Each structure stands twice: as structure tokens, then as C-alpha cells.
Amino acid sequence: MRRSIVVAVDGPSGSGKSTVSRRLAQALAARYLDTGAMYRAVTWAVLQAGTDPHDADTVTKIAVEAVLAIGTDPADPHITLDGQNVDRAIRGPEVTATVSAVSAVPGVRVALVDRQREIIDAAGGAGVGIVVEGRDIGTVVAPQADLKVFLTASSSERARRRSAEQAADLDATAADLRRRDHLDSTRAVNPLAQAADAVVLDTTEYGIDEVVARLVALVRERVAR
């Protein structure tokens, strides 16, 4: 198998992107990039600064000046902001409620997409494959990816997964997912979208092992061409 393969995994919240992408990267002995963690880290910085997330100029300045370091080992992914580990901080409810607004700022997307492409290029330069997950990977960040996957699941299943993961109220979680889906799919710049040549996989009825096995088979099929 060609080790420098790039796999783009997109999809809405609760579709299984993170777990599937990490497991796929491990199965392929590849690196793993969680682009969502980068947007969350910038969002955390915006909140820490007390900045209005809709203040595009200030939010962009924070994103451009942020010193982000993200680990790409799928067995131990981590992210630091200005030297501080923010793995847990960026998963809090305040960041979750604000990240879509920050992610919609054009300057933030430009800054982070550039960094994401640098990480992908570095993996290729080292002769190592990489699995990249997010909402605009196959359409914007890595449109030349060897394999593009769009994961989805029913809205009820996505809400069930997310509420179980966060020990949160199911109805409130479902409402929040609807809000985020709307914001992510309607933002003006790089919205959540399925690439025309993406393989769509509905994970509603599948376990993680089965989803990963299907994707490993797809990767091997693409590499063998």
C-alpha cells in the first residue's frame, strides 16, 4: 500500500467522524488530523479573550496570531494553544455552542485551511499517509485526496450518540445538532458539503469496526488502481 495516501472524512456532528477517522488512521499506520480541534482551539481563545465571536476582524486576528500545535498520532492526538494543552478545555459546552460562529468567519477559515494543508503536505513529504476529518476536507482542504468519504447517520442516532458521549439531555442535544447543522451547512465560506466524488456511508446501522473495515477495503481498492 502506498503510505502517502490522503483520506478525507467529512460529515455532520455525531456521524462518527472522529472515532472512525482515528481508527482508520491506526489501521493504515497513517497520521490523523482533527481539523475541528483547530477551530475549537481558536474558539476557546476567542472566549478567553472575551471577544464577540461575530467580531470578524478581532476573531481573525486571534486565529492568525494563535500558535497552534496539533499532534497527528492517532493513538494520542492532542492540541496546544500558545504552549498550553487545551484538549479538555475545547470540548466544553461553551466552546461547543460557539465554534460554528467562529468557524464561519472567513479569515479564520483561510488561516486554518493553510495550516491544515501544511500538515497534510508534511505527511506526504515524510512518505506517510494521513486521514483528515472535518466538514470541508474533500471540497476545500484536500480536494485531491485519494479517497473522500462522507459519513452520515439519522438525526435521531446522531443525537443519541452525542448525548451518550456527553451525558447530556437527548432533546437538548438534538436541538443543538439541528442548530449546528444549519450553521455549518449555510455559512458563506466553505460550508459543510459532500464532495461530488465522495463515497457516502450511512453509519446509522453499523458498528465502528464494520465502518472502519469498509473504509480500509476502499483505501486498498484505490491504492491498487
N, C-alpha and C positions, 0 to 999 in steps of 0.2 A: 504493500500500500504506500502511495506517495504521501510522505509525512507532512508536507506543507499545505495540505488541503485546508480550505476555509469553508466552514459550515455556518450559515446564517440561520438563526432561530428567532422568529418573530411570533407575536401573539399577544392577546389581552391579558390582564391580570387574572390569575387563577387558572390559567390554561396548562400550567405545569412547566413553563419555560425554564425556570431556574434549576429545579431538580433534574429535569431531563437533560438540560444542557451540560450540567456538571457531570452527570453520569455518562453521558455520551463522550465528553472530553476524556474522562478516565478510561473508557473502553477503547478509545482511539489513541491513547497515550499522547493526547494533544493538550494545548493550553486552553484556558477558559476565560472569557471576558464578559463580565456582567455590566453592560453599559448603564443599566438602570441604577446601579450603585453609584455611578459617577454623577448622575442627575440628582440622586438623593443627597450626596455629599455636598453638592453646591446648594441645594435647598436648605440643608442644615446650616450652612454658612450664612445664607440669607436670613434665616430665622435668628441665628445667634447675633447677627448684626442689627436686628430689629428693623430690617428693611421691608418695605411693602413689596410682596412678590410680583406685583403688577407694575412696579417702577422699573421699566425695561433697561434704562441706562445704568442704574445702580446695580441691578441684578447682573447685567452683562459684565460690568466692571469686576464684580466679585468672582464671577466664573472665570474670567480671563486671568485674574491675579491669583486664583487658588492654586496651591501646589498640591496636586493630586498624585498619589502613588497607589496603583492598584495591583494586587498580586494576581497572577494568572495560573497558579497551581490549582487545578480543580479540587484537590484534596484539602486545600487550605486557602480559599480565597479571602482576601482582606483588602481594606482600603484605608488610607490615611489622608488627612487633610491638614496641610501645613505642619506635617510631622506628628499629628495626633491621630491615633486609631479611632475611627468613628463607626466601626462595624455595627455596634449595637445602637448607637445614637441615631443612625439614619433609618432605622427600622421602626422608630417610634410613631405614634399616631399623628403627631403634629406634622412631621415630615411627610407621612403618607397622604395627609389631607392637602398638602401644599405643593407636592412635587409636580403635579400635572401643570399647575400655573407657571412654575419656574421653567419647566421643560418647554413650555410654549413660547418662551422668549427667544426670538430669532438669534440674537447674539450668543445666547447660551448654547444653542444647538450648533452654531458654527464652531465655537471654541471646543466643544466636547467631541464633535464629529472628527475634527482634525486630530485630536489626541487619540481617539479610538482607531483611526486609520494608521497612526504611527505604531500603535501596539500590534495591530494586525501585520503591518509590514515588517516589524521586528521579528515576529514569529516566523514569517516566511523567510526572512534573511537568515534565520538560525536553522532553517530546514525543518521546522516544527509546525504541525497543524494547529489550528485554533478553532474553537467553537465560540461563536459570538452571539449573545442573546440580547434582545431588546424589542423595540417597536418599529424601527426603520432600518434594520440591518440589511435586509435583502433589497430594499428600494433605494437607500441613500448611502449608508456607511460602506457596505461591501456589495455593490450591485453585480460584481463579477465573481461572487462566491461560487465555489464548485457545487455546493448544494444549498438550496434555500428551502427552509421549512416554515410553514405557518401552522402553529399549534392553536387549537381552539377546543372548546368544550361548551356544553349547555350552560346558560346563565345560572341555573339552579345549582349545577355541580360546581361551577367556579365559586359561587358564594359559599357552598358547603365546605369546600376545601379551605378557602381563605378564613372563614370563621373558625374552623377547627384549628388551623395553624396559629391563629392569633387569640384563641379563646374568647372570641367576640360574639355579640348577638347576631344571629343569622340574618334577620330582617335589615338591621342597620348595615351589615356587611354587603348585602345585596344592593341596597340603595347606594352605598359608596362605590361599588363596582360599576353601577349604571352611570354614576356621575363621572367617574374616571374614564370609562369607555367613551362617553360623549366628548369629553375634553380632549382625549388623546386622538380620537378619530376626526375631530373637526378643527384642530389647530391649523393655523395658516401655513406653518413651516414644518415639513417632514412629519405629517400625521401618521398615525398607525394605519398601515395599509398592507395588503397582501401583494407581494411581487407577482407579476404575471406568470412567471415560470416557477413559482414556489410549489412544493408538494404540501398539500393541505392534509393535516392529520387531526381528526376529532378524537380527543383523548377521554371523552366522557365515559366510555365503557371499558377503557383499557387501564391496566396497572402500569406503573413506571417501568418495570422490567420489560414488558411487552413493547411499550413505546420505544424504549432505547434499542431493543433488539431490531425493531423495524428500521430505525434510523441507521444503525450500524450496517444493516444489509444494503440500504440505499447508498450510503457512502462507498461501500465496497463496489457496488454496481457502477457508480460514477467514476471511480478511480480506474476501474477495469476497462472503461471505454477507450 
